[in-house]
């Protein structure tokens, strides 16, 4: 699959998780994060058994913590305390963070056109969400930003280090490591639901298998083949999808200003990708 299409599909799938958190899942963010990570990683390990070499385990543990443990925990905390679109907006700041991190770690100096397009895209997301009365919860806002920073750093390190084993196995180990960390944390702080309904189970299955196993495999494929900075702009699709689902499921009608914001986001993605094609990567 084309790596940029792969990354775009991954972020679109991630955009659906907010509606599940707000509508179908119990209010236990750390437990939900653990179920998502372990439920997404263990099925992959059952199908693929290859393990990294001993010298790689430190890097795998760090990537699992950044890409899964920290991201999932703070993502669900943000989703619990903020409207889905707002949480998605904070996560969409990932492109700017990734470009800045990739510069010193990968030697990928961004073009001004790419930087401007990413900034415009983030502004477009903000405009997209100006039509309602939105009150930002400070804890939720910090959690959303932390998730974006962690995923950006994890993607850049993955691009720098590569992988010692095939993609699915590598993804699975990161998910399981992050899931074990989250499960331990949920048990320690007592963040476990008192009861689980059939709707909860359906939502957990979707979030674990579709939103995690498949989405993360698609995302890592895009990062590995196209580069973290190149696929980072697709983070902007996360709030777009979250916003669309709010409109369909919750009956929210976008204002003309919000429609303008959506157009800016889409335009910024197109400009950013054109910028990536017009200047070769001189760092490799």
N, C-alpha and C positions, 0 to 999 in steps of 0.2 A: 504494500500500500504506500502511496505517496506520503512522505513523513509529515508534511504540513497538513494534509487532510487528516492524517492520523491524530495529530495534536489537536486540530479543530474539533474532531469528534469527541475526544477525551474531555475537553473543556466544556463542550455542550452538554455532555452527560453529567459532569460535575454541577452544572447549573441547575439540574433537576433536583439535587439533593435538598435544597432549601425548602421546597414545597413539602417534601416527605417529612422533614424535621418538624415543620410547623403544623402539619395536618395529621400525620399518621403515627409518628414515633413518640414514645414517652419522654418526659422531660428529665432525662438522665444523660447529659452530653458525653461524659467520659465512658460510661457503659456502652452507649451507642457507638462511640468511636472505636472501642475495643471490639465490638461485634463486627463492625465494618472491616477493620483491619484483619482480624483472624478469619472471619467468614470469607474474605476475599483472598487471603493468602494460603490458607490450608488446602482448599481444593486444587490450587495450582501445584502445591507440593505433592499431592497425591498422584498427580499425573506426571510430574517431572521431579526426579529425585536427586539430580546432580547438586553437589554442594561446592561452595568456593574453597579455594586452597586456604591453608591455615593463615598465611600472611595477609589474606584479604579480609579476615573477619573483623578487624578494627574498622576498616572502611565501610564494610557492609552494615555494621552496627550503627555507625554514624549516619549513613544514608537512610537506614530504616528509621532512625530517630527523627531526622529532619523531614524526610518525605512522607512519613506515615504517622509516627507517634505525636510529634509536636503539631503537625498540620491538622490531623484529625481532631485532636483535643481542642485546639483553639478555634478550629472551624465550627465545630458543633456548639461551643460556648457562644461564639458570635451569632450563630443561627438561632440559638435560644433567646438571645437578648436583643436582637435587632431584626427588623423586617428583612425578608429574604433578599430583596434588591439591594438594600444598604450593605448587608454582609457580602453580597457578591461584588458590590462596587469596591469595597475595601480589598477584596482578593484580586480585583482587576488591576490594582496598583502593581502587581507582580512584574509586568513588563518593564516599568521604570527601574524597579529594584534589580531585576535580572540584568538589564543592560549595564547598570552601575557596578554590579558584582562581577560580571563577566569581563569587564575592562581590566582590572588588576589581576584576576585569577587566570583568565584565559588569554589575555593580551588582545582581546577583540575590541578595538577602538570603534565606537559607534559613529556613524555619519550624523551630521546635523539633521538631515532629513529624517532619519530614523528616530532620533530623539524627539524632534518636533512632532512627528506623527504619533508617537506613543503618548506624549503629553496631551495632544489634542484628543486622542482616544479616551484618556482618563477624564478629561473635561467633559467630553460627550456623555460619558456614563453619569457624571454628576448632574448634568442637565437633564438626563433621562429620568432622574428620580426627584425632580424639583416640584412635581405637581401635587404632592400630598403633604400632609402634616407629619413630618418625620422628626422624631426626637431621638438623638443619638445617645445611647447608653455608653458611658465611658468605658466600663469593663468590656462590653461587647466590641466597641471600636478598637481598643487595644488588642483584644483577642483576634479580630479580623486582620489587623496589620501584622501581628506576630505570625499568623498562618501564612500570609503572603510572603513575608521575609524568609521563613523557613523553607517553603517550597521553592522559592527562587534560588536560595543558596544550595539546596539539595540538587536542583537541576543543573546548576553550574558545575558543582563538584562531580556529578555523574558524567557530564560532558568532558571534564578534565581527566578523570581517571579511567573512563571506559568501564568495561565489565569483564570479569574472569570467566563467566559461564553464560549460557544462552539467556535471552531476554526474559522469558517467562519465569525461569528459575530464579533469576536475579530479582525480579519484581516480587516473587513470592516470598523470598527470604526477608526482604525489606518489610513487607507487610506483616509477616509473622513476628519479626523483632519488635516492630512498633506496636503490634497487637498485644504481645506479652507485657510490654511496658504499660500500656493503657489498662489492661485487665488488672494488673497489680495495683495500679493507682486507683481504679474504681473500687477494688476490694478494700483498700486502705481507708479511703474517705467515705465509703458506704454509698457510693453513687450507683445504686442498683434498683431497678423498678420493683415495686411490690407485686405487680401483676402484669401479664402480657396478653394482649388480645390477638385475635386472628389477623386483624388489620396491621397490628404491630409486626407480626411475623412476616407478612407479605412485604411490608416496607423494609424490614431488615434484609430479606432475601434480595430485594432489588438493589438496595444500597451496597450490599456486600458483593454480589456477583456482577451486576451491571455497572454500578457506580464505582466499583473498586477493582475487581479482577480485570475486567475488560478495559475500563477507562485507564487504569494505570499502565497496562501493557501498551495501549495505544500511545499514551503520553511519553513513556520512556523510549518507544520506537521513534517518535518525532524528535525528541531531544538528542538521541544518539545519532540519527542520520542527518538532521538539519542543523543541529546546534541549539543550545538553550536560548541564546539571544534571538535567534531567528524565529522560533516557535512561541516565544514569550508573549507576543501581542495577542495570541489567541486566548489569553486570560480574560480579555475583554468580552469574550462570548459568554462567560459565566453569568454576569449580571444581566446580559441581554436575554438569556434563556430564563433566568429567574423572574425577570420582569414579565416576559411573555406568559409564563405559567400563572403568575399572579393575575394577569389580565383574563386568561381563559377560565381558570378555576375560581378565582375570587371576584370576577366581574369588573375588574378595574379597567376603566376606559382612559387611554393615554391622551394627554393634552397636546396641542400643536407644539408646545415647547419641548415636550418629551419626545415627540416624533422627530423633531430637529436633532435632539441628542442622539437618538438611534441612528440617524443618517450620518452624524459626525463620527460615531463609533465605527460604522461600517466603512466609511471613507478612510478613516485613519488606518484600518487594517490593510486596505488596498495599497495605500501610499507606503506603509511600512514594508510590505512585501516587495514592492517595486524598488524601494531603497536597498533592500537586501540583495536584489539581483543586479543592481547597477554598480555595486562596488564589491569586488572579491574580498574574501577574508585573507588578510595578509599575515595573520598570526600563525598560520599552519603551513 
